Amino acid sequence: MASEKILKLDEENFEEAIKSGVILVDFYADWCGPCRMLAPVLEQVVIDLESIAKIGKLDIDKSHKIANIHRVTSVPTMILFKEGNEVNRLVGLLEAEGIIDFVKAAL
């Protein structure tokens, strides 16, 4: 199942998750309608990007310190990290193809 491939990130495991390789982190909130609409899109994206990038989700309400460090001011925000460094970011809702193209273009 795809959702098992999406990493659940928090203040305990975030730095470890982003420090090596490529990972797209979805900064979201449970109360955010567009965030809920993005969830099934990421279920598809994780399958399509499996060989080149990981996908993670971070709840900004539970991990507000990390959201502040990365200047996440609206949700959903997706930040692409490579070897621990931010490569690029997307704000708002996007279709699967747009997210996949975004990740591939940044690598």
C-alpha positions in Angstrom: 0.0 0.0 0.0 1.3 3.4 -0.9 0.6 5.2 2.4 3.1 2.8 4.1 5.7 4.3 1.8 5.0 7.9 2.9 7.2 8.7 5.9 5.5 10.2 8.9 7.9 13.0 10.0 8.1 14.9 13.3 10.6 16.8 15.4 12.2 13.6 16.4 13.0 12.1 13.0 12.9 15.1 10.5 16.6 15.9 10.4 17.6 12.3 10.0 15.0 11.8 7.2 16.3 14.8 5.1 20.0 14.4 5.6 20.7 12.0 2.8 19.2 11.4 -0.6 16.2 13.2 -2.0 12.9 13.7 -0.1 9.8 15.7 -0.8 8.3 16.8 2.4 4.6 17.8 2.5 4.0 20.3 5.3 0.3 20.0 6.1 -2.4 20.5 8.8 -5.4 18.3 9.6 -7.7 21.3 9.4 -6.5 22.2 5.9 -8.9 21.3 3.1 -6.4 21.5 0.3 -4.0 19.3 2.4 -6.6 16.6 2.6 -7.1 16.8 -1.2 -3.4 16.5 -1.7 -3.1 13.3 0.3 -4.4 10.9 -2.4 -2.3 12.7 -5.0 0.8 12.0 -2.9 -0.2 8.3 -2.7 0.3 8.1 -6.5 3.4 10.3 -6.5 5.2 8.1 -4.0 4.7 5.1 -6.3 5.9 7.0 -9.4 9.0 8.5 -7.7 9.9 5.5 -5.6 13.2 5.0 -7.4 14.4 8.6 -7.2 12.9 10.3 -4.1 11.2 9.6 -0.8 8.0 11.3 0.3 7.3 12.5 3.8 4.5 14.3 5.6 5.0 16.7 8.5 2.1 18.1 10.6 2.8 21.7 11.2 0.6 21.8 14.3 2.6 19.0 16.0 6.0 20.1 14.7 5.6 23.9 14.5 9.3 24.4 15.3 10.4 22.7 12.1 7.7 24.6 10.1 9.1 27.9 11.5 12.7 27.0 10.8 11.8 26.3 7.1 9.5 29.4 6.9 6.3 27.5 6.1 3.6 30.2 6.3 0.8 28.4 4.4 -0.2 24.9 3.8 0.1 22.7 1.9 3.7 23.5 1.2 6.0 20.9 -0.3 9.7 21.3 0.1 12.2 19.2 -1.9 15.4 18.4 0.1 18.6 16.9 -1.4 21.3 15.8 1.0 19.7 18.0 3.8 19.4 21.2 1.8 16.3 22.8 0.3 16.3 22.5 -3.4 12.9 24.0 -4.2 9.4 24.4 -2.9 5.8 24.3 -4.0 2.9 26.0 -2.2 -0.6 24.9 -2.9 -2.4 22.0 -4.4 -1.0 20.4 -7.6 -1.8 17.3 -9.6 0.4 14.3 -9.5 2.1 15.0 -12.9 3.0 18.5 -11.8 4.6 17.3 -8.6 6.5 14.5 -10.4 7.8 17.0 -13.0 8.7 19.4 -10.2 10.8 16.8 -8.5 12.5 15.5 -11.7 13.3 19.0 -12.8 15.1 19.8 -9.5 17.4 16.8 -9.7 
